[in-house]
């Protein structure tokens, strides 16, 4: 099995490293614009993922894009897959995923996440700690479902959207693309593209 390298090395990446360790896999290297002074996991610095020589080196690794920002993660993903195989998936062993779930490349499933029957998860998605994805949900590419957020059955979330910590989305609701839902919000009706929502469907 190839060793694992991560793209990005800060707070979010530490969670990714722990997820791989739960699978008995070890992250050994990282890519960043500049070498990090703080290197708590003692990883080898490969250089910037924008560098042609580094991209060539990454062919010797399984890689994962460990960046929380949806738009930055997407940009890096779309550039790297021009030259490399698709990134691996990071699934914590203390999560539950129905056997009927579809997961795409580059997705993170953190500890105590539940993904129930017939749900579809796009590329580069973050499903953060203790989030719940109920039956038949569809989550678009490069979304971030924050800790303890709950998507009730048959919810759809458009690409690049963010659902904040402890938010609850009612069954059957459709959330558009590029939407931000604030922490603790309760979403009871459809949300159009490019919206910011806090509280109970209160638009900003």
Beta strands, then each sheet from edge to edge (+ up, - down):
strand 1: 3-7
strand 2: 27-31
strand 3: 44-47
strand 4: 61-65
strand 5: 90-91
strand 6: 96-97
strand 7: 102-103
strand 8: 108-109
strand 9: 114-115
strand 10: 120-121
strand 11: 126-127
strand 12: 132-133
strand 13: 138-139
strand 14: 144-145
strand 15: 150-151
strand 16: 156-157
strand 17: 162-163
strand 18: 168-169
strand 19: 174-175
strand 20: 180-181
strand 21: 186-187
strand 22: 196-198
strand 23: 202-203
sheet 1: 3+ 2+ 1+ 4+
sheet 2: 5+ 8+ 11+ 14+ 17+ 20+ 22+ 23-
sheet 3: 6+ 9+ 12+ 15+ 18+ 21+
sheet 4: 7+ 10+ 13+ 16+ 19+
end
